């Protein structure tokens, strides 16, 4: 029988006016309840003194989250701010011990800042892996971002592209996605070809609207400064002076991946994003993203950045969902190997 972790009690002084304290705690103290649920702690406060009870690692994380939110409480806080702070602190302390916890509490913001110049002026990395991803995109001609949903792979890539466009580092942005869910045979959908592939490109539109605003995005799309296209349209093209993003790359075939990567022209930068646990290709078809990991790993000018569940910056439950599926996949893999060995042993003895 496993023993429960010893309960720790931590006292945190966060001097604040009554109004700032209300913003920090949220309506009906809902922000405190969110922290309690996410980190499995209990929180009490009286006149700016917070008492946190739970496992030592969780109380330290809760204290770091409260300090982060306290620093942000000059403006109105939202539930999204709380959930992002939880994701950020969890990612920064996931592999650490006492030193990392102490640093998380003393420094409520990431030590390495990479601000991107978009409509969201405060856009920055929220986890160490996101920071490494931004650094890789800045330093390399081709960057692969691989990991589960919600880790910011596509959003940060689009933000980096927008930043490059507004600095005149590139002349245009090209966003590409395979329409694999319909096998790129889209005849059953209504409308012309652009309208048929539009549903598959919607996440890219959403990122652009968020980063540039609706009106500016439409103007740039009309002028073809931003181009959004299905992967099939890339064949035969050479893209110079462009920031090119291939999203959902796990759904490319090896031939498509090679075709896409050889479109790169002078002054271009490429980012390829994907999640190798969510491949929609037929089971007999190898993913171009998985093959690229092997073929291109040692090629100069190409970088691979990896994300895990601790980098998820969506609702905290998304992180737990990703972890649950990862555990299930690992368990199934172990069971498959055991069955395979058992089958081979039976054949040997017979």
C-alpha positions as CSV (number, residue, x, y, z in Angstrom):
1,X,0.0,0.0,0.0
2,X,1.4,3.4,-1.0
3,X,1.9,6.0,1.7
4,X,0.4,9.4,1.4
5,X,2.9,12.3,1.0
6,X,3.3,14.2,4.3
7,X,1.2,17.3,4.5
8,X,3.1,20.6,4.5
9,X,1.9,24.0,5.6
10,X,3.3,27.2,4.1
11,X,2.5,30.8,5.0
12,X,2.8,33.4,2.3
13,X,2.6,37.2,2.9
14,X,1.1,39.1,-0.1
15,X,0.4,42.7,1.0
16,X,-2.5,44.1,-1.0
17,X,-5.4,46.5,-0.9
18,X,-8.8,45.1,-0.5
19,X,-9.5,45.6,-4.2
20,X,-6.3,43.9,-5.2
21,X,-7.0,41.0,-2.9
22,X,-10.4,40.6,-4.5
23,X,-8.9,40.5,-7.9
24,X,-6.3,38.0,-6.8
25,X,-8.9,35.6,-5.2
26,X,-11.5,36.0,-8.0
27,X,-15.3,36.2,-7.8
28,X,-16.4,34.2,-4.8
29,X,-12.8,33.2,-4.4
30,X,-13.1,31.1,-7.6
31,X,-9.4,31.6,-8.5
32,X,-8.3,30.1,-5.2
33,X,-10.6,27.2,-5.8
34,X,-9.1,26.7,-9.2
35,X,-5.6,26.6,-7.7
36,X,-6.8,24.1,-5.0
37,X,-8.3,21.8,-7.6
38,X,-5.3,21.9,-9.9
39,X,-2.6,21.4,-7.3
40,X,-4.5,19.4,-4.7
41,X,-3.9,21.9,-1.9
42,X,-6.2,23.8,0.5
43,X,-5.9,27.6,0.6
44,X,-7.0,30.0,3.3
45,X,-6.2,33.7,3.6
46,X,-6.7,36.5,6.1
47,X,-5.6,40.1,5.4
48,X,-3.1,39.2,2.7
49,X,-1.6,36.2,4.6
50,X,-2.2,32.9,2.8
51,X,-1.9,29.5,4.4
52,X,-1.3,26.7,2.0
53,X,-1.6,23.0,3.0
54,X,-0.7,20.0,0.9
55,X,2.2,18.0,-0.3
56,X,5.5,20.1,-0.1
57,X,5.9,20.2,-3.9
58,X,2.3,21.3,-4.4
59,X,2.4,24.0,-1.7
60,X,5.5,25.5,-3.2
61,X,3.8,25.5,-6.7
62,X,0.7,27.1,-5.2
63,X,2.8,29.8,-3.6
64,X,4.6,30.5,-6.9
65,X,1.3,30.8,-8.7
66,X,-0.1,33.2,-6.1
67,X,3.1,35.3,-6.4
68,X,2.7,35.4,-10.2
69,X,-0.9,36.4,-10.0
70,X,-0.2,39.0,-7.2
71,X,2.3,40.6,-9.6
72,X,-0.3,40.7,-12.4
73,X,-3.1,41.9,-10.2
74,X,-2.5,45.6,-11.1
75,X,-5.0,44.9,-13.9
76,X,-8.1,42.7,-13.8
77,X,-7.3,39.0,-13.7
78,X,-9.3,36.3,-15.6
79,X,-9.7,32.6,-15.1
80,X,-7.4,32.2,-18.2
81,X,-4.6,34.1,-16.4
82,X,-4.9,31.7,-13.5
83,X,-4.8,28.6,-15.7
84,X,-1.9,30.0,-17.7
85,X,0.0,30.7,-14.4
86,X,-0.7,27.1,-13.2
87,X,0.6,25.7,-16.5
88,X,3.7,27.9,-16.4
89,X,4.7,27.1,-12.9
90,X,4.0,23.4,-13.3
91,X,6.2,23.2,-16.4
92,X,9.0,25.1,-14.8
93,X,9.1,22.9,-11.7
94,X,8.1,19.5,-13.2
95,X,11.6,18.0,-13.2
96,X,13.1,20.1,-10.4
97,X,13.7,19.7,-6.8
98,X,14.2,22.3,-4.0
99,X,16.4,24.7,-6.0
100,X,13.9,24.9,-8.9
101,X,11.0,25.4,-6.5
102,X,12.8,28.2,-4.7
103,X,13.6,29.9,-8.0
104,X,10.0,29.6,-9.1
105,X,8.9,31.4,-6.0
106,X,11.5,34.1,-6.0
107,X,11.2,34.8,-9.7
108,X,7.6,34.9,-10.8
109,X,8.4,35.4,-14.5
110,X,10.6,33.2,-16.8
111,X,14.3,34.2,-16.7
112,X,14.7,34.1,-20.5
113,X,12.3,36.5,-22.2
114,X,11.5,36.3,-25.9
115,X,8.8,38.9,-26.6
116,X,7.2,38.7,-30.0
117,X,6.0,41.9,-31.7
118,X,2.4,41.2,-32.5
119,X,-0.9,42.8,-31.5
120,X,-0.4,40.9,-28.2
121,X,2.7,42.9,-27.1
122,X,3.2,40.7,-24.0
123,X,3.3,37.4,-26.0
124,X,6.2,35.2,-24.7
125,X,7.2,31.7,-23.8
126,X,5.5,30.3,-20.8
127,X,7.5,27.1,-20.3
128,X,11.2,26.2,-20.8
129,X,10.4,24.0,-23.8
130,X,8.5,26.9,-25.4
131,X,11.5,29.1,-24.9
132,X,13.8,26.5,-26.5
133,X,11.3,26.3,-29.4
134,X,11.4,30.1,-29.9
135,X,15.2,30.1,-29.7
136,X,15.3,27.2,-32.3
137,X,13.1,29.1,-34.7
138,X,15.2,32.2,-34.4
139,X,18.5,30.3,-35.0
140,X,17.6,27.8,-37.7
141,X,16.3,27.7,-41.2
142,X,14.0,24.7,-40.5
143,X,12.5,23.9,-37.1
144,X,10.3,21.0,-36.2
145,X,8.0,21.4,-33.2
146,X,6.7,18.0,-32.0
147,X,4.4,17.3,-29.1
148,X,0.8,17.0,-27.8
149,X,-2.1,19.3,-28.4
150,X,-2.3,22.5,-26.4
151,X,1.5,23.1,-26.1
152,X,1.6,26.2,-28.3
153,X,3.4,24.6,-31.3
154,X,1.3,26.2,-34.0
155,X,0.4,29.4,-32.1
156,X,4.0,30.3,-31.4
157,X,5.0,29.5,-34.9
158,X,2.4,31.8,-36.3
159,X,3.4,34.5,-33.8
160,X,7.0,34.1,-34.8
161,X,5.9,34.5,-38.5
162,X,3.8,37.6,-37.7
163,X,6.8,39.1,-35.8
164,X,9.1,38.4,-38.8
165,X,6.6,40.0,-41.2
166,X,6.1,43.2,-39.1
167,X,9.9,43.5,-38.8
168,X,10.2,43.1,-42.6
169,X,12.4,40.1,-42.1
170,X,10.1,38.2,-44.6
171,X,7.8,39.5,-47.3
172,X,5.0,37.1,-46.7
173,X,3.6,34.2,-44.6
174,X,2.6,30.9,-46.1
175,X,0.5,28.6,-43.9
176,X,0.1,25.0,-45.1
177,X,-1.9,22.1,-43.8
178,X,-2.7,18.6,-45.2
179,X,-6.4,17.9,-45.6
180,X,-5.9,14.2,-44.7
181,X,-9.2,13.8,-42.8
182,X,-11.0,13.7,-46.2
183,X,-8.1,12.1,-48.0
184,X,-7.6,15.3,-50.0
185,X,-10.6,14.1,-52.0
186,X,-13.0,16.8,-51.0
187,X,-15.8,16.4,-53.6
188,X,-18.5,15.6,-51.1
189,X,-18.1,19.0,-49.4
190,X,-20.1,22.0,-50.8
191,X,-18.4,25.0,-52.5
192,X,-15.3,25.6,-54.6
193,X,-11.9,24.1,-53.6
194,X,-11.0,27.0,-51.4
195,X,-14.2,26.6,-49.4
196,X,-13.7,22.8,-49.3
197,X,-10.4,23.0,-47.5
198,X,-11.3,26.0,-45.3
199,X,-12.5,23.8,-42.3
200,X,-9.0,22.1,-42.2
201,X,-7.3,25.5,-42.0
202,X,-9.5,27.1,-39.4
203,X,-7.0,26.8,-36.5
204,X,-4.5,28.9,-38.6
205,X,-7.1,31.5,-39.2
206,X,-8.0,31.6,-35.5
207,X,-4.3,32.2,-34.6
208,X,-4.0,35.0,-37.1
209,X,-7.2,36.7,-35.9
210,X,-5.9,36.6,-32.3
211,X,-2.5,37.9,-33.2
212,X,-3.3,40.5,-35.8
213,X,-6.9,41.3,-35.4
214,X,-9.7,40.4,-37.8
215,X,-9.6,43.4,-40.1
216,X,-5.8,43.4,-40.6
217,X,-5.8,39.6,-41.2
218,X,-8.4,40.0,-44.0
219,X,-6.4,42.8,-45.6
220,X,-3.2,40.8,-45.6
221,X,-5.1,37.7,-47.0
222,X,-6.6,39.8,-49.8
223,X,-3.2,41.1,-50.8
224,X,-1.7,37.6,-50.6
225,X,0.8,38.8,-48.0
226,X,-0.6,35.9,-46.0
227,X,-1.4,32.8,-48.0
228,X,-3.2,29.8,-46.5
229,X,-3.1,26.7,-48.7
230,X,-3.6,22.9,-48.6
231,X,-0.4,20.9,-48.9
232,X,-1.3,19.6,-52.3
233,X,-0.9,23.2,-53.7
234,X,2.8,23.3,-52.8
235,X,4.0,21.0,-55.5
236,X,6.1,22.7,-58.1
237,X,6.5,26.0,-56.2
238,X,9.6,27.7,-54.9
239,X,9.0,30.1,-52.0
240,X,11.5,32.9,-51.5
241,X,11.5,35.4,-48.7
242,X,8.6,33.7,-46.9
243,X,7.9,32.3,-43.4
244,X,6.4,28.9,-44.2
245,X,4.5,26.8,-41.6
246,X,3.4,23.3,-42.1
247,X,0.8,22.4,-39.5
248,X,-0.5,18.9,-38.6
249,X,2.6,17.4,-40.2
250,X,2.1,14.0,-38.7
251,X,-0.5,13.6,-41.5
252,X,1.9,13.9,-44.3
253,X,3.4,11.0,-46.2
254,X,7.2,10.8,-46.5
255,X,6.9,11.8,-50.1
256,X,4.8,14.9,-49.2
257,X,7.2,15.9,-46.5
258,X,10.2,15.7,-48.9
259,X,8.1,17.7,-51.5
260,X,7.3,20.4,-48.9
261,X,10.8,20.8,-47.5
262,X,12.3,21.2,-51.0
263,X,10.0,24.2,-51.7
264,X,12.3,26.3,-49.5
265,X,13.8,29.3,-51.4
266,X,16.2,32.0,-50.6
267,X,15.5,34.1,-47.5
268,X,12.9,31.6,-46.3
269,X,12.3,30.1,-42.9
270,X,10.3,27.0,-42.3
271,X,8.5,25.6,-39.2
272,X,6.9,22.1,-39.2
273,X,4.5,21.2,-36.3
274,X,2.8,18.0,-35.5
275,X,1.8,15.5,-32.9
276,X,3.0,11.9,-33.6
277,X,0.4,10.5,-31.2
278,X,-2.5,11.7,-33.4
279,X,-1.8,10.4,-36.9
280,X,-4.9,10.1,-39.2
281,X,-3.1,8.3,-42.0
282,X,-4.0,4.8,-42.9
283,X,-2.4,2.3,-40.5
284,X,-0.2,0.9,-43.4
285,X,1.1,4.4,-44.3
286,X,4.2,5.7,-42.5
287,X,4.1,9.4,-41.3
288,X,6.4,11.8,-43.0
289,X,7.0,13.6,-39.7
290,X,8.3,10.4,-38.0
291,X,10.6,9.6,-41.0
292,X,11.9,13.2,-41.0
293,X,13.0,12.8,-37.4
294,X,15.3,10.0,-38.4
295,X,16.4,11.3,-41.8
296,X,17.1,15.0,-40.9
297,X,18.3,14.8,-37.3
298,X,21.9,15.5,-38.1
299,X,21.4,18.0,-41.0
300,X,22.9,21.4,-40.3
301,X,20.4,24.2,-40.1
302,X,17.5,22.0,-38.9
303,X,16.4,21.8,-35.3
304,X,13.9,19.6,-33.4
305,X,12.0,20.9,-30.4
306,X,9.9,18.6,-28.3
307,X,7.0,19.2,-26.0
308,X,5.4,17.1,-23.2
309,X,2.2,17.3,-21.2
310,X,3.8,19.8,-18.8
311,X,3.9,22.3,-21.6
312,X,0.1,22.3,-22.1
313,X,-1.1,25.8,-21.7
314,X,-4.8,25.2,-22.0
315,X,-7.3,24.3,-19.3
316,X,-5.5,22.2,-16.6
317,X,-7.7,19.2,-17.4
318,X,-6.1,19.0,-20.9
319,X,-2.7,18.2,-19.3
320,X,-4.3,15.4,-17.3
321,X,-6.0,14.1,-20.5
322,X,-2.7,14.1,-22.4
323,X,-1.0,12.2,-19.5
324,X,-3.8,9.6,-19.3
325,X,-3.6,8.8,-23.0
326,X,0.2,8.7,-22.8
327,X,-0.1,6.2,-19.9
328,X,-2.6,4.1,-21.8
329,X,-0.4,4.1,-24.9
330,X,2.7,3.0,-22.9
331,X,0.7,0.3,-21.1
332,X,-0.6,-1.0,-24.5
333,X,2.9,-1.0,-25.9
334,X,4.2,-3.0,-23.0
335,X,1.4,-5.5,-23.2
336,X,2.0,-5.9,-27.0
337,X,5.7,-6.6,-26.5
338,X,4.9,-9.2,-23.8
339,X,2.3,-10.9,-26.0
340,X,4.8,-10.9,-28.9
341,X,7.6,-12.5,-26.7
342,X,5.1,-15.1,-25.4
343,X,4.1,-16.0,-28.9
344,X,7.7,-16.4,-30.0
345,X,8.5,-18.6,-27.0
346,X,5.5,-20.8,-27.8
347,X,6.7,-21.2,-31.4
348,X,10.2,-22.1,-30.2
349,X,9.1,-24.8,-27.8
350,X,6.7,-26.3,-30.3
